Amino acid sequence: TPSTGRPQQPSLAFPRRELGAAAQPALPEPGAIERALAELELLGFSTNLHPVRLFGDPDLSAFTPCAELDSLAGTRITLLGWVAASRRLRGADGQWMRFLTLEDESGLAEAALFATANARWSHMLTDHGPFLVTGTVEEQMGACTLHVEHVERVD
């Protein structure tokens, strides 16, 4: 008002109110497996769990860790692994064979599918897995490789 010396506030039909942030419902945090599966689907990899943990609930003590392959020459073992690399080539006899690099949480292991095993199991190896790979560990020139006898996809 002019008598107080303060400017007069205009009268509003709808007075302004301070608004707080919009209320948003709290979303539950996904579990580790749910999150890892979503990451695998969206990104092609998981940031918090190794892929062998995402399929089923395997008892990992029933399988040999990939990192132990070099100490098991002559032993028949089963690895639970994810295909990190796969390459197909012709052997000296002209037949196709396949070399796999399998990965689990412990490290990497090399595996070889010679002609018979390759013909029988390589059609399964079109994706990363995980796979149960059974065979005998062979040592040549200081390097150990799993000579594959059986491959099974884990779902």
Secondary structure, DSSP 8 states (H G I E B T S, - for coil): -TTTTS------SS-----------------HHHHHHHHHHHHSS-SSS-GGGSSS---GGGS--GGGGGG-TT-EEEEEEEEEEEEEEE-TTS-EEEEEEEEETTEEEEEEE-HHHHHHHGGGTTS---EEEEEEEEEETTEEEEEEEEEEE--
